[in-house]
Structure formats: structure tokens, C-alpha cells
Amino acid sequence: MKHTLRAFSILAAVLLLLCAPCAFAQDWPQWRGINRDGKATGFTPPATAPKEPTRKWQVTVGAGDATPALLGNKLYVFARQGDNEVTLCLNAGDGKELWRDTNAVPAITGPAAREHQGPRSSPAVAGSKVATIGVKTDVATRVQALNNAIDSKVVTLGVLGTLSCLDANTGKVLWRKDEFPGVFPQFYTSSSPLITDGMVIAFLGGKGNGALIAYDLTTGTQKWKWAGEAPDYGSPVVATIAGVKQIVTLTEKSLVGVALADGKLLWQVPCPAERMAYNAATPIVDGDMVIYSGRGTKAVKIEKQGNTLAATALWSNAEASVSFNTPVLKDGLLFGMSNKGLFFCLDAKTGKTDWTDTTPHGRGFGAIVDLGQAIIALPASSELIAFKPSSTEYAEVAHFKVADTPTYTYPIFAGKNIYVKDQQMLTMWAIE
């Protein structure tokens, strides 16, 4: 225990030295954070490093690999309890339940389920009033506005493909649909829904029968549908590339760009999932470059050719195969964890491997977060690991055990707190 506390104290000291303070706690309202890029900017280190960490609270929330969403002082947790998929709204300060919604969902069975009985898709929460709050708004006004946004909504995607939209303040079901009953990928639904431009974007179905669909956030009315291919396990992102706002996502067989306005296919790159390689990572967009991972990590450039968009290959790195996590892009460097559980760094311009660590951390399940001048990793081993974002070598600076069971979710950094969801529990650690 003394070793664990000492490791956490070192981590706190490292964060104190490496991370620039922010004026307010950063929200984590969806998969991979506020911009779906794995960047957390709201962790505020204390003035002096603490002697030990403080576990402020821990609550049982249920089974699942869905990362909670944080908005203001509310946490939205999506998990399985008994015969139901449950959406919980908790007070982020003390973990107390504010409301819950339960939806009866058959249990998943077989080798593809194993110990992962709960949902894999992370909830998304948003509202038009939230979007109008400026970054310079004082903390008290901002938090009050977030908590009183009467039109805020939370969207979940169940393990068997049920898409639900709830009132984020009351838990009332606004609409719920299952577009492809009984159809889902081999390892069940894990693509996380996206809220943008007043719409919910969800990649539904599986096994050769699916579609990327946009729904009106308020009514659930279908706005458009692209049924060119079915989903695998990755999540879509929204980006403006070559002047066109679009949804970029991996499918069962390809990397595609689909127009946000009408769902028309803009460009497509073959990317078949082969053997034990899956299209499970989230694409990374940097200007006109899209980086994607599966069997190896690759990059393409999207540019106009006449009246259409086309993708041109930039580079391919066969060494950095990523199956169960998404790398982060920082200052032209790509940091990730390979399917062998090894941390790596690539030059994002050339695709060249700068370094690969030699210590495996499981089978490549985990989360990578850019926390200012520190990179944080949370593998399934449930050790929070901090290392320097260096192009020359892997340099670990601290690690700390944050759970007693495996973790398959992102840690959420906000204020002086870190939220961690393991197999059944949600815990808030505080650095005071």
C-alpha cells in the first residue's frame, strides 16, 4: 500500500510540473472527450504534491466497458444491472444517484461475451444551451448553466443495438429505436454515438447488414441514411476536410467520409479487417490528413479532384498494429499501444517509428490520453501510467493502481479529480 501511495504521489508531482492549470474543470461529454481526440485539458494540479491520494467515493454502477460522460457536475453512466441496461445520472461530487432509466435487454452469451456482459458504447450528452456557454464564463455561472440546460440530452447505444435519447436532467425517455433487430457485430455493438449539428449520428447493425444513420436529436426523426457498409467496432468523428463537413469512420471493410449534410459518400479507402485485426480504432483527423489503425497504422490525404474528394495514401507502418485502443496525436507525434500491449511513438508526418517500449501491458486493451505535457495510459491492468511525450525514448514517470478489477474505459480528468470505471465500480480519486 505504501508503494502504491508513493507512486500516486509521484504521479501528482509529475502532473503538477507538467500540466498547465485551467480556469475550470473540463467536461468529458462523449467518447474520447470533448473533441473526440483523447485530449483532456481540465486537470488542475495542486499547489504542492500531496502525501497520498484520496479516494473520495466509490459506487457500484454495473457491468460494462462504456466510459461515463461528464458535463458540469453530473456523470452519466451506462451499464448493465441484472436483466437491464441502465443509464444512471450521478452527482460528480459525491457519486449519489440523481436519476436512472432501465431498459430490459436480453443477456449476451457465448465466447464473444465472456466477462463483458455490459454495453461497450459510451454515452454522449449535449444540448443547445450548453453549446452557447463561453470558455471564459466564470465557474459558478458555467456549472449552473450546464446543470439547468433544460434541453440537454444524453444518448446511449446498447450492446444489442438499441439507440436511446433521454432528457439529461430527468432521465425521461424522449425516443428509443432498434433499426436492426437481432443484428450486431460478432463482439456486439461498441461504436459510440456522436451528437453534432442538432443530430445524433450512429453506426448501427452488423454482419454485413447495417447503416450510418443521422437522427434529429430532439424528435428521433431520421435525417439521412448511408447503407453502403456495416459497422465494425470503431466510432465516427466529425471533421471539416477540404472545405466539406463530414463524418469519418471505419466500417467492416473501409475507411469512409460521408457528408454531414445529406449522408452521401464522399470518399472511400479499402481497409478490410483480417484475421485477428479489427477496425476498432477511432480515426484521427489532422487538417486534410486522416490516420487510421487496424492491421498496421496508415495515413491518407483527402483533397479535391474536380468536383469530388479523393484519398491519397501518405504512409503505412506495419509495426504499429492497433486493435483495442486509439492513439493520440500530439505535436506531430502519434502515441499509442499496439495489439501486443507495447507503447509506441510514430512521426505523424512520415509514419516512421520513433520508439517502441519493450514492456507489454496486456493484449493492447486500454486508453491513451493527452494530458498537456504528459501522456497518460490506462491499460486493462488498471494501472494509470504517466510517461513523457518524447520522440526519443519511452520515459515512464509514474504509475498508480486505480482499480481492483480490469479497466476497459477512459479515465476522466476534471479539476483535481480522476474518475475511473472498472468492471462494476466507478471511483473518484482526488489529488488535494
Protein Blocks (a to p, Z undefined) as FASTA:
>chain_A
ZZmmmmmmmmmmmmmmmpccdfbdcddfbghijnonopafkbccdfbdcfbdcdfbdcde
bgcjbdcddehjaccddddehjbccdddddfknopafbdcdddddddedjklmmmlbcfb
dcddddfklmmpcfkbcfklmmmmmmmmmkbccddddfkopacdddfknopafbdcdfbg
hiacfkopabdcddeehiacddedeehiacdddddfklopafbdcfkbccfkbccdddde
ehiacdddddfkbccdddfklopafbdcddddehjbccfbccddehjaccdddedjdddd
dddehjaccdddfbdcfklccfkbccddeehiacdddfkopacdddfknopafbdcfbdg
hjhpacdddehjaccdddfkopacdddddfkbccdfbdcdfbfbdcfbdcddehjaccdd
dfkbccddddZZ
